[in-house]
Amino acid sequence: MLTASKELKGKRERAKACSRNAFNALEEKKKMTIRECIDKCDRLRPNAIDDMEKVEWLEELDRNLYTEFFSKFTTKQDFTEYGDDTGATLLVNDAFASVYVYYVLAQIDFHLAEIDRYNNDMLMFNQTLDAFERHYTRTHSGKDTELKNIMR
């Protein structure tokens, strides 16, 4: 009985290690560039909106992700203003890069007054962003922060 328990525990540990390795492999994948995102959005939803407007939307999203989410973790995520550099890589890895596509599609639909499509795109954006944030939180260390107003 004790041997079966040890075997089961060993199997669980190996499964956890495989899971961690799979998540690390996802993290190491290349990241989408601004140009790739814009091209994909234009293929999915042809539009007349200027590419620089889309770059500004992507920059706004990454700036918010950087200040509101990535800043809570010890891993180094750099964010610089994109300007007109469409070759710049976005912050979120390819496993969750659809978050950018859904966001740009939602912005396009909002500006074209396609409210039903906008709502659908924002729903998909929020679900994908939530999945990314849960994955990232699970696989990265948070910054050590000092607790305030705690009795010692």
C-alpha positions, 0 to 999 in steps of 0.5 A: 500500500505504501509503495502504491502511494509513493508511485502515485506521488512520483507520477504527480510530481512528474506531471507537475514538472511536465506542466511547468516545462510546457508553460515555460515553452509557451513563454519562450515562444516568439512574440507577435510584432505590430505589423503582424497584428495589423496585417492579421486584423486587416485580413479578418476585417478589411477597413479604411482606418490608418495603420498609425491609429492601430499602432496607437491602440496597440501602444495604449494596450501594452502601456496599460498592461505594463503599468497595471499588470507586468509591474507586479512581477519580478520578471523584466518586461520592457516597454518603450513607446512604439512611435511608427515602428511596426517591427516592434514586438508586443509584450504578450507571447504568441500563445496569447497574442490573440488578445491584441487581435481582438482588441484592435478588431474591437476598436475598429468595430467601435469606430465604425459603429458596429456595436454587436461586433464590438461587444463580441470582440470585447468579450473575446478580448476580456476572456483571452486577457483573463486567461493570459493573466492567470497563466502569467500569475501562475508561472511568474514570481510577484514582487516582494511588497511591504505590507502596511498597517499590519500589526507586528 
